[in-house]
Amino acid sequence: MAANGYLCAEARPLIFIANNLPPLPLQKTYELWLIPEQGAPIPAGPFKPKAHGSATVINPPLPPDTIAKTFAMTVEDDAGATSPTTPIAMRSAGE
């Protein structure tokens, strides 16, 4: 089954929920990115899914007044990144 995710961008706090995420290689993590209406992707934090592939990110640290147009998810080193370093693994429109 393919991975899927949902970003509730209008909610405060912001909530991201994903299911069916594949396991990660050692020393790797998923990283959530918010894609604003203008400008570069904003890191919303690294996260690791539970054993059955689900993950939730609640209230990631973001600059004030950020309006997310979409989200993206990449696979990064455990420490995370300041900009995406790998291809987008998942991307969707915020709701």
DAUR-V904359 format. One record per residue. N is the residue number from 1. RES is the residue in three letters. PSI is psi in degrees with one decimal (none if undefined). NEAR is the number of other ideal C-beta (glycine too) atoms within 12 Angstrom. D_LAST is the distance of its C-alpha to the last C-alpha in Angstrom with 1 decimal. Layout:
N:RES:PSI:NEAR:D_LAST  N:RES:PSI:NEAR:D_LAST
This chain:
1:MET:139.6:9:22.7  2:ALA:150.1:12:20.0  3:ALA:149.3:24:17.7  4:ASN:154.2:20:14.0  5:GLY:161.4:36:11.3  6:TYR:130.0:26:7.9  7:LEU:122.4:33:6.4  8:CYS:87.5:22:5.3  9:ALA:-22.1:28:5.9  10:GLU:-18.3:12:6.9  11:ALA:147.0:16:9.2  12:ARG:107.5:15:12.7  13:PRO:157.3:16:13.7  14:LEU:140.9:29:10.9  15:ILE:131.5:25:10.7  16:PHE:130.3:40:10.7  17:ILE:132.0:29:12.3  18:ALA:151.5:30:14.2  19:ASN:157.2:20:17.0  20:ASN:31.6:18:20.0  21:LEU:136.2:32:20.3  22:PRO:153.1:22:23.8  23:PRO:153.1:18:26.4  24:LEU:151.0:27:27.0  25:PRO:160.9:14:30.4  26:LEU:144.4:9:32.4  27:GLN:24.0:12:31.5  28:LYS:155.8:25:28.0  29:THR:157.2:30:24.6  30:TYR:149.5:42:21.0  31:GLU:133.3:38:19.3  32:LEU:136.5:50:15.7  33:TRP:135.1:44:15.1  34:LEU:132.2:34:12.6  35:ILE:108.1:30:13.0  36:PRO:170.0:22:13.3  37:GLU:-31.6:15:13.7  38:GLN:144.7:11:17.3  39:GLY:-176.9:15:19.4  40:ALA:159.4:16:19.7  41:PRO:144.3:29:17.4  42:ILE:123.0:32:17.5  43:PRO:130.4:32:18.6  44:ALA:12.1:38:16.7  45:GLY:145.3:29:19.5  46:PRO:154.0:28:21.2  47:PHE:156.4:31:21.0  48:LYS:136.9:28:22.9  49:PRO:159.9:30:21.9  50:LYS:170.6:17:24.1  51:ALA:-34.2:11:26.9  52:HIS:7.9:13:25.0  53:GLY:9.1:21:22.1  54:SER:153.4:21:19.4  55:ALA:148.3:33:18.0  56:THR:132.9:25:16.0  57:VAL:120.4:34:15.5  58:ILE:128.5:19:15.3  59:ASN:57.1:16:15.6  60:PRO:153.0:27:16.6  61:PRO:120.6:18:19.0  62:LEU:154.9:25:17.6  63:PRO:149.2:15:19.4  64:PRO:148.4:8:19.1  65:ASP:23.9:10:16.9  66:THR:130.6:26:14.7  67:ILE:114.1:20:11.6  68:ALA:127.9:34:9.5  69:LYS:-43.9:22:8.7  70:THR:176.1:27:8.4  71:PHE:160.7:41:10.2  72:ALA:160.5:34:13.6  73:MET:134.5:41:16.1  74:THR:170.0:30:19.9  75:VAL:122.9:32:23.1  76:GLU:171.9:32:25.2  77:ASP:158.0:19:28.4  78:ASP:-33.8:17:28.3  79:ALA:-12.8:14:28.4  80:GLY:-174.1:26:25.2  81:ALA:162.2:24:25.1  82:THR:-17.1:16:24.5  83:SER:154.7:17:23.1  84:PRO:134.0:28:22.3  85:THR:-5.7:19:25.7  86:THR:166.3:22:24.8  87:PRO:153.7:12:22.9  88:ILE:125.2:22:19.1  89:ALA:-26.7:28:19.0  90:MET:141.2:33:15.3  91:ARG:141.8:23:12.6  92:SER:168.9:27:9.2  93:ALA:138.8:16:6.4  94:GLY:152.8:28:3.8  95:GLU:none:18:0.0
